[in-house]
Amino acid sequence: MAISRKSSYETHYARVAPSTGVLAQPVKVALLSSGLGRINRGFEVTTSRWYESIKDAQAVSVKVYAGGDYPGGVRGWNLERDFLLNSPLRVFGKANERAFWEFCYTVEQVTFSLCLPDLLFWRPDVVWTKEVPLAHFLLAYKYLFGLRYKIIFANGGAFRPETYKWFDYIQHLHPDSFSEAEAIGIPASRMQVLPNCVFYEKPSQNRQELRAKYGFEQKDWIIICVAAWNSFQKRLDYLIEEVARIDDPNVKLLLCGQPELETAALKEVAELKLGDRVRWMTLLPDEVYEVLAMSDVFTLPSFREGLASSIIEAAMAGLPIVSHPHSGGRFILQDDIWMSDMSQTGALTARLQEIKARGVPALKLTALQHSAQSRFSKGALVHQFVDMVQHVHEI
């Protein structure tokens, strides 16, 4: 007899109590992100994807707590980072842009954590977040109010172990992060490697139609980077300089992301160096899939990443990749052909010119695409996430 998709799904997620052999109450899990509903980047996108993946699972009862308006989410008031970044306080950012951005983001998380009465009344069994200050407030609430929830901290920001060692359980996104934590004495029993769940949908329009839609010529050779528009982490200043070294009017740079404190200065440099060869776009997820499908090569020049979902999406889209050889990049790409030491001036330029002139081996590109789909898709990972939540509840 054929089993319906829904029945099969619910059967897999059904949680059986070991002592009785009957269905147990679902584990109550809360996912938290102070920027969800307003910001469309790493932490927020990951939180959204896990929520959408597990919200119908029978073994869990899930709520998502968001700092903005998110469909199905519980909103918590907060002092938004963008409000502070664009306030008169921004004068302090001139001395140290990264420190000021982190201050604004921390204020957002702290105010968000103070405005979650629903979380205290609902009393989840497990809470999950990627945000460090927020996780520390959750830890404080646990003891202050006698709550019993376990905290899963997902190390998406490549934080050092000293930052998260107090939490109940650590979700690492790649093995090097796990090993680093184990080396300072965090027990392996309190950790596991479980990478980001990444969505990619092939657009219905073809490459030519998509280029026309977004205002590119068919002869253009498009370098795409999907990242926050900053220098301190994503190193867009380096990317702009490296692309500007390619003396070819058909080589275009497409920067997909959202503005930050440094963005205005970056745009001035880009206009000076590249003129009309650079485009800045803030897009919805479906639109990101489209611009990936119409591009020729993807690059992300940051030196350190927890696990860049944008690299995975580009791999799923079948694009050649140029990444710095950090731990997250190596775990995703698994082949030195996609690595370039971008601490060196001219290294990215040379690799991009090489790809433009010679392409990349088709078998390598196919292998990368299949690997990304089999290792990071919802189908590959969502069962493991639910299992992790159940395990953490029971320890």
QUIMO-V157006 format. One record per residue. RES is the residue in one letter. D_CENTER is the distance of its C-alpha to the mean C-alpha in Angstrom with 1 decimal. Layout:
RES&D_CENTER / RES&D_CENTER
This chain:
M&40.4 / A&37.2 / I&34.4 / S&32.4 / R&28.6 / K&28.3 / S&30.8 / S&29.1 / Y&25.8 / E&27.4 / T&29.6 / H&26.7 / Y&25.2 / A&28.6 / R&28.9 / V&32.4 / A&34.0 / P&35.4 / S&38.6 / T&39.7 / G&38.0 / V&37.2 / L&34.0 / A&32.6 / Q&31.0 / P&27.3 / V&25.0 / K&23.8 / V&20.1 / A&18.4 / L&14.7 / L&14.3 / S&12.2 / S&14.4 / G&12.7 / L&12.1 / G&14.7 / R&14.8 / I&11.6 / N&9.3 / R&6.2 / G&2.8 / F&5.1 / E&7.2 / V&5.9 / T&5.2 / T&8.6 / S&10.1 / R&9.7 / W&11.2 / Y&13.8 / E&14.8 / S&15.2 / I&17.4 / K&19.2 / D&22.2 / A&22.6 / Q&26.0 / A&25.3 / V&23.1 / S&23.5 / V&20.2 / K&19.7 / V&16.6 / Y&17.4 / A&16.0 / G&17.0 / G&17.7 / D&19.2 / Y&17.2 / P&19.3 / G&20.5 / G&19.0 / V&21.1 / R&20.9 / G&21.5 / W&23.0 / N&21.5 / L&22.3 / E&19.5 / R&18.1 / D&19.0 / F&22.4 / L&23.0 / L&21.5 / N&24.1 / S&26.9 / P&29.8 / L&28.0 / R&26.1 / V&29.1 / F&28.0 / G&24.8 / K&27.2 / A&28.0 / N&24.5 / E&21.6 / R&18.9 / A&20.9 / F&21.5 / W&18.0 / E&17.2 / F&20.4 / C&19.5 / Y&16.2 / T&18.2 / V&20.9 / E&18.6 / Q&17.4 / V&21.1 / T&22.6 / F&20.2 / S&21.2 / L&24.8 / C&24.8 / L&23.9 / P&27.3 / D&26.3 / L&24.2 / L&27.4 / F&29.6 / W&27.5 / R&27.2 / P&24.4 / D&24.8 / V&21.2 / V&18.5 / W&14.8 / T&12.4 / K&9.9 / E&12.2 / V&15.1 / P&17.9 / L&17.3 / A&17.6 / H&20.8 / F&22.2 / L&21.6 / L&23.5 / A&26.3 / Y&26.7 / K&27.0 / Y&30.1 / L&31.4 / F&31.7 / G&32.3 / L&29.2 / R&28.6 / Y&24.9 / K&22.9 / I&19.6 / I&16.7 / F&14.4 / A&11.1 / N&10.8 / G&7.2 / G&8.9 / A&11.5 / F&14.1 / R&17.7 / P&19.4 / E&21.8 / T&19.1 / Y&18.4 / K&21.6 / W&23.2 / F&20.9 / D&22.2 / Y&19.6 / I&16.6 / Q&13.9 / H&13.1 / L&10.5 / H&13.3 / P&17.1 / D&17.6 / S&15.8 / F&18.0 / S&21.1 / E&20.6 / A&20.6 / E&23.6 / A&25.4 / I&25.8 / G&27.1 / I&24.4 / P&25.8 / A&24.2 / S&25.1 / R&22.6 / M&19.6 / Q&18.1 / V&15.6 / L&13.3 / P&10.1 / N&7.2 / C&9.0 / V&8.5 / F&11.0 / Y&13.2 / E&16.6 / K&19.2 / P&20.8 / S&24.5 / Q&25.7 / N&26.5 / R&25.6 / Q&28.7 / E&28.2 / L&24.7 / R&25.8 / A&28.7 / K&26.5 / Y&24.3 / G&27.4 / F&27.2 / E&30.2 / Q&30.5 / K&31.5 / D&28.4 / W&26.3 / I&22.8 / I&20.2 / I&16.8 / C&13.9 / V&10.7 / A&9.7 / A&10.9 / W&14.7 / N&15.7 / S&17.7 / F&17.2 / Q&13.8 / K&13.0 / R&16.8 / L&17.5 / D&21.1 / Y&21.4 / L&20.0 / I&22.5 / E&25.3 / E&24.7 / V&24.7 / A&27.8 / R&29.6 / I&29.7 / D&32.9 / D&32.4 / P&32.2 / N&30.5 / V&27.4 / K&24.9 / L&21.6 / L&19.1 / L&16.4 / C&13.9 / G&12.2 / Q&13.7 / P&16.5 / E&16.8 / L&20.0 / E&20.4 / T&19.9 / A&23.6 / A&24.7 / L&22.4 / K&23.8 / E&27.3 / V&26.8 / A&25.3 / E&28.2 / L&30.6 / K&29.3 / L&28.2 / G&29.9 / D&29.2 / R&27.2 / V&23.9 / R&22.1 / W&19.5 / M&17.9 / T&15.8 / L&15.2 / L&14.5 / P&12.3 / D&15.6 / E&16.6 / V&13.6 / Y&14.8 / E&18.2 / V&17.8 / L&16.2 / A&19.2 / M&21.7 / S&20.5 / D&22.0 / V&19.6 / F&16.0 / T&15.4 / L&13.0 / P&15.5 / S&13.7 / F&15.6 / R&13.1 / E&9.5 / G&8.3 / L&6.9 / A&5.6 / S&4.7 / S&7.2 / I&9.6 / I&9.7 / E&10.3 / A&12.9 / A&14.5 / M&14.9 / A&16.5 / G&18.9 / L&18.4 / P&19.6 / I&17.0 / V&17.8 / S&15.7 / H&17.0 / P&17.9 / H&15.7 / S&15.1 / G&11.6 / G&13.0 / R&16.1 / F&14.8 / I&13.0 / L&15.9 / Q&18.9 / D&21.3 / D&22.5 / I&23.2 / W&19.7 / M&19.9 / S&21.6 / D&22.3 / M&21.1 / S&22.9 / Q&25.9 / T&27.2 / G&27.7 / A&25.6 / L&23.0 / T&26.0 / A&27.9 / R&25.2 / L&24.5 / Q&28.3 / E&28.7 / I&26.3 / K&28.0 / A&31.4 / R&31.1 / G&27.9 / V&26.4 / P&28.0 / A&27.4 / L&27.3 / K&24.6 / L&22.5 / T&23.3 / A&22.5 / L&19.0 / Q&18.4 / H&20.0 / S&18.2 / A&14.7 / Q&16.1 / S&17.9 / R&15.4 / F&12.1 / S&13.5 / K&14.2 / G&17.7 / A&17.0 / L&15.0 / V&15.8 / H&19.2 / Q&18.0 / F&15.9 / V&19.1 / D&21.2 / M&19.3 / V&19.8 / Q&23.4 / H&24.0 / V&22.7 / H&25.0 / E&27.9 / I&27.8
